[in-house]
Amino acid sequence: MPADRTRRVRANLALTLDGRYHGPGGPADAEAIVRYATTEVARDHLARIHEGATTALLGRRNAEGFLSYWPAVAADEGADPRDRAYARWLVEVEKVVLSRTLASSPWDRARVVDAPAADVVADLRASGGGDVLVNSSPSVIQDLLAADLVDRLYLLVCPEIAGGGARLFDDGLPGTAWTLVRHDVGDLGEMALVYDRARTAG
């Protein structure tokens, strides 16, 4: 099959109102986000992010964290069908894990790459078909935003101010324009937003 050089790169992350992907307690501090991650709007959002994606691009921390959670969901017949569909996709899909320290992959159907995210995306776009999903790996998303390589952003915005913690959209990113293509609002005030990068032709 010929290489698909138009593979889109999608990125997904949950953020607080002050733009943080974790609280002041560090990466494990998800108090301002976790209660919104299992709402109907959030689960419908999760069901959409992997449609048409054939590669998962992950940072080391998320690859290891996902391994401890999602395979059990894939095997759980009592799990929400949307969660289980995403879990099965993640278990079965090709996974590329970016790491400078891992000697071997923590997942089946995965390979570890020690290279800049932009270089890895260039290689992925030159081989294979389907979209590439960067799911909840903020450092990878930031690197790709810095290189203007993200084509679609899926954001779950949670109606809380964390007051501390790391931000996705930090100073130093290039200025870019985005088009809102979908938005859904949940009963708790959470918003599932989908933005496409607005690029000029030529």
C-alpha positions in Angstrom: 0.0 0.0 0.0 1.5 3.4 -0.8 2.5 5.7 2.0 -0.1 8.2 3.1 1.7 11.5 3.4 -1.5 13.3 4.5 -1.8 11.5 7.9 -3.2 14.0 10.4 -1.8 14.4 13.9 -4.4 14.6 16.6 -3.8 15.5 20.2 -6.1 15.0 23.2 -5.8 16.4 26.7 -8.0 17.5 29.6 -7.4 20.9 31.0 -8.6 23.1 33.9 -10.0 26.6 33.3 -6.5 28.0 34.0 -5.1 25.7 31.3 -3.4 23.2 33.6 -3.2 19.4 33.0 -2.4 18.7 36.6 -2.7 20.5 39.9 0.0 22.0 42.2 0.7 18.5 43.7 2.5 17.4 40.6 1.6 14.9 37.7 -0.5 12.7 40.0 -2.6 15.6 41.2 -5.7 15.2 38.9 -8.3 16.3 41.5 -9.6 19.2 39.3 -10.0 16.9 36.3 -10.8 13.4 37.3 -14.5 13.9 38.3 -15.2 15.2 34.8 -13.5 12.4 32.9 -16.4 9.9 33.3 -19.3 12.1 32.4 -21.4 11.4 29.3 -19.8 14.3 27.4 -16.3 13.1 28.3 -17.1 9.5 27.3 -18.6 10.5 24.0 -15.5 12.7 23.5 -13.3 9.7 24.2 -15.2 7.6 21.7 -14.4 10.1 18.9 -10.7 10.8 19.5 -9.5 7.4 18.1 -11.8 7.2 15.1 -9.6 6.7 12.0 -6.4 6.7 14.0 -4.0 3.8 13.3 -1.1 4.9 15.5 -0.9 6.0 19.1 2.1 8.2 19.9 2.8 8.3 23.7 5.4 9.7 26.1 7.0 7.2 28.5 5.0 8.3 31.6 1.6 7.9 29.8 2.6 4.7 28.2 3.4 3.2 31.6 0.3 4.7 33.3 -2.0 3.5 30.5 -0.6 0.0 30.8 -1.7 -0.2 34.4 -5.2 0.8 33.6 -6.6 0.3 30.0 -5.9 -3.4 29.3 -8.1 -4.3 32.3 -10.9 -2.1 30.9 -10.6 -3.8 27.5 -11.2 -7.1 29.2 -14.0 -5.9 31.5 -17.4 -6.8 30.0 -19.1 -4.5 32.6 -17.2 -1.4 31.5 -18.9 1.4 29.7 -18.9 0.4 26.0 -17.2 3.7 25.0 -14.4 3.2 27.5 -14.0 -0.4 26.4 -13.9 0.5 22.7 -11.1 3.0 23.4 -9.2 0.5 25.6 -9.4 -2.2 22.9 -8.2 0.2 20.3 -5.3 1.2 22.5 -4.3 -2.4 23.2 -4.5 -3.5 19.6 -3.2 -0.4 17.7 0.4 0.3 16.7 2.1 2.3 19.5 5.2 4.4 19.4 6.6 5.3 22.8 9.0 8.3 23.0 11.6 7.7 25.7 15.3 8.3 26.4 15.4 5.8 29.2 13.3 2.7 28.3 15.3 -0.2 27.1 12.3 -2.1 25.9 8.6 -1.4 25.3 6.1 -1.7 28.2 3.4 -2.7 25.7 2.7 -5.4 23.1 2.5 -3.9 19.5 4.7 -1.0 20.6 8.2 0.2 19.9 10.4 2.6 21.8 12.0 5.5 19.9 14.6 7.9 21.3 14.1 10.8 18.9 12.5 14.2 18.8 8.7 14.0 18.4 8.8 16.1 15.2 11.2 13.6 13.6 9.1 10.7 14.6 5.9 12.3 13.2 7.7 13.0 9.9 8.6 9.3 9.7 5.1 8.2 10.5 3.6 10.5 7.9 5.9 9.0 5.3 4.8 5.4 6.0 1.4 3.9 6.6 -2.1 5.3 6.6 -4.6 6.6 9.1 -4.2 9.4 11.6 -1.7 9.6 14.5 -3.2 10.2 18.0 -1.2 11.7 20.8 -3.4 11.0 23.8 -2.7 12.7 27.2 1.0 13.1 26.7 1.5 16.8 27.3 5.2 17.0 26.7 4.8 15.3 23.3 1.9 17.6 22.4 3.9 20.7 23.4 6.8 19.6 21.2 4.5 19.0 18.3 2.7 22.3 18.8 6.1 24.1 18.9 6.8 22.5 15.5 3.3 23.3 14.2 2.6 19.6 13.5 -0.7 19.2 15.3 -3.7 19.2 12.9 -6.5 18.6 15.4 -6.9 19.3 19.1 -9.4 17.5 21.3 -9.7 19.3 24.6 -11.8 18.5 27.7 -12.1 21.7 29.6 -13.0 21.2 33.3 -14.7 24.0 35.2 -12.2 24.3 38.0 -9.2 26.5 38.6 -6.3 24.4 39.8 -4.3 27.4 40.9 -1.0 25.6 40.2 0.6 22.9 38.1 1.9 22.6 34.5 0.1 24.3 31.6 -0.2 23.0 28.1 -0.1 26.3 26.4 3.0 27.7 27.9 5.0 30.8 26.9 7.2 30.3 23.8 4.8 28.4 21.6 4.4 29.9 18.1 1.2 31.9 17.4 -1.3 29.8 15.4 -5.0 30.0 14.4 -7.6 27.3 15.1 -11.1 26.6 13.9 -13.7 25.2 16.3 -15.4 22.3 14.6 -17.3 20.8 17.5 -18.3 21.7 21.1 -20.4 19.9 23.6 -21.2 21.0 27.2 -21.9 18.6 30.0 -24.2 18.8 33.0 -21.2 19.7 35.3 -20.1 22.5 33.0 -17.3 20.5 31.4 -16.8 21.3 27.7 -15.5 18.9 25.0 -13.9 21.0 22.3 -12.5 20.0 18.9 -10.3 22.4 17.0 -8.7 22.1 13.6 -5.5 24.0 12.8 -6.4 26.8 10.3 -3.7 26.6 7.7 -3.4 28.8 4.6 -3.2 27.0 1.3 0.1 26.9 -0.6 
